[in-house]
Each structure stands twice: as structure tokens, then as C-alpha cells.
Amino acid sequence: DYPNTDKRAKIQEYLANIYITTKDYDKALKSIKEAGLNSPNMRAAYQKVAFFRATEMFNALQYEGALAKYAEMQKYPEDKALANLGNYWMGECYYRLLKFEEAQKKYLEFRTGFGAAIQKVHNRSYYNSAYSNFKLFQFEDAILDFKKFVKFSSVEDIRLPDALLRIGDSYLLLAKY
């Protein structure tokens, strides 16, 4: 009697799990929606799958699509830290789309949001934020963010020498040497 059965929601949940396992995130999202977003578990599943799909799109250089999926997953903030991590990745998308002001806003929103300090990308957000400032010719702000990045970086971080050079460049461009 499918699709008219009273067990349709449960069937959609099972389908969603199959699609997640096979990494068919679009079909998983559709199945989760059809099962209903009435419970915290289903909203959490939707949020996580939308995040996975957004990240998949980001890795495929589909930044506009990734932005839309990150925004969509934030509509169901069952996992507040994951929702906030979406802000970081939205900043990354905007940066790659050369929308540096929007990137700045998202990096700041990420750093001031729930659970940011324990995320692996927390310090990198200073580096990327600094570069956004640098590209916008906001050299004072670039210096501040590059310095924060340097302060919390390990000597093994491959971005460290670049950050130090950009601090010097910023001082030079401000004629503060």
C-alpha cells in the first residue's frame, strides 16, 4: 500500500538512512523531509545531512550551492556547534567568491558563536579573516587578525610564515615601519 501506508514516515526514515550510507545526500534530505521534521532526531538528521551536502558542494567548488545548503542546515539548529560551524564554511565560500565583506561577517559570527573555540578551524578563521581585511585594504584589522593567528599557531603550521610576512606587508602599506 506504499505510498499511502500509515507507516510512510518510518519508511522514509529507513530510506534516508540508506541514502546517507551511500552518500546520496540530496535523496536523503528529500526522504527526511517526507518523513517529517517533527522530532528533534529528524531535525538533527536533516541538519547533519545538509551540512554534509554543503561540504560536498564546497569541495566540488560549487560555492553558491554550498552557501544555500549551509544556510538551510542552520534552519534546524539541533546541534548548535554544527550550526555555528556552518558560519565558518559560509565565510570560506564568500572568500572564494571574492565577497570579502560577507566573508568577514561570517568569520566573526563563527568566532563569537556557540562552540567556536573548540573547533579545529577556530584559529584558521583569524588567518582567513585577516586575508579578507588585507584584500579590503583594511590593514590595521588585518594586522590584528594575523597577530591573533600567529599567537595561537604552532610552529609547524604552514601558514605561519605567510602570516608573519603579511603582518610586515600591512605595516609597510600603512607606512608604520
N, C-alpha and C positions, 0 to 999 in steps of 0.2 A: 504493500500500500504506500510505499515511499513515492512521492514526497509528501503525501497527505497524512502520514502517521503522526500520532501524538508523541512519538519518540524522535521526532525530527531534530530537535536541539541536541540530543545526545549523539545522534548520528553525525551531525555537523561537527561536534567536538572531536569525535574519532577521526573524521576526515581531516580536520585541522591538524591533529597530531601527526597523521601520515604525511601531510604536506610539509609540516615543519621538519620532520625527519628527512624528507627528500629535498629540503631547502627550496621548495616551491612556495615562497613567501606570499606571493600575490593570491594564490588559491587558498593558502592558509588564512590570510586576512579575510577573504570573502567567506570562508566557512565559519570563522569565528563570529563575524557579523551576523551571518544567517542563524547561528546558534543563539545569538543574543548576547548583549553586553550588560546583562542584568546583574551578574555576580562579580565580586572583586576578582575572582580567579580568572574569569573570562576577559575582564578589562586588563588584568595584568598580562595575560597571554597575548592579547591584542597589542598592548604597548611593546612588549618584548619582540614580537614578530615584526611589527612596524619598524622598530629600531634596527633589527637585522636586515630588513629590506632596504632601509635608508642607507645603511652602511654598505650593503652590496652595490647600491646605485652610486654611492660616493666612490667606491673602489673602481667602478666602471666609468668614472669621470662624468657621470650624469648628475651634476651638482644641483641643477634646478629641481629635478625629480627627488633627489635626496633631501633637499630643503623641505619639500612638501611632505615627505614621509616623516621626517623628524618632527615637523610641526604637528602632523597627525598623531604621532605617538604621544606627544605631550598633552593631548586632549584627555588621555586616560592615565593620569599620574599616580598609578597604584604604587610604583616604585619611584619615590621622589628623587633618589640619586640617579637613576637611569634617565628620568625626565630631564634632570639638570645636565647630565652628560650630553643629551641632545643639543643643549645650547653650545657646548664646545664644538661639536661637529657641525652645527649650523654656522658657527664662526669660521670654521675651516672651509665650508662651501662658499660663503661670501668672500673670503680671502681669495680663493681660486677663481672666483668670478670677478675679481678686481673691485669688489664693493667693500672697500676698506672701512668705511664708517659703520656699515652694518656689521662687519666682522668684529670691530671694536666693541660694539654694544653686546654682541653675543658672548665674546670672551669675558667681558666684565660681568655679565649676567651669570655666566658659568661660575666664575671665581667667587661670587657672592651668594651663590645658590647652595642648596642642600647637598652635603657630602662632597663638595668640590675638593677640599683639602686632602682627602684620602684617594682621590683618583690619580692614576698614573700620568694623566695628561695635564695635571694642575700646573706644574712648573712650565711645561711647554706652552701653556696658554699665555704666559708672560712673554715668552720669546715671540710667539706669533702676534700678540698684541703690540709688542714693540715694533715689529716689522710693519704692522698696519699704520702705526704712528709715523714711522720713518717714511712710508710711501705717501702719507698725507702731509709731509713736511712739518710734522709736529715733533720736532727733535727733542725738546725738553721732556715730553712724555715718553718718547722712545728711550731716552737715557734712563728714566726711572724704571721702565719695564725691563729693559735689558739688564739693568743692575739687579733687579729682583730675580731675574732668571739666573744670572751669574751666582748670586748669593746661595741659591738652593740647588745648584747643579753640581754634579760630581765631575772630577777632572777627566773622567772617561767620556763624558758627553761630547759627541762630535760637533755639537752646535756651540760649545763654549768658546772656542777661538773666534768664531764668526761674531758672536755676541760682543766679545771684547773689542773686536775691530769696529763694529757698528757703533759702539759707545764712543770710540775715538772719532769716527766719521761724524757723528752727531755733534760732538764738541767742536770739531773743525768747522762744520757748517754753521754753527752758532757763533763762530769766532771766539770760542771760550777755550783757549789753549795756553 
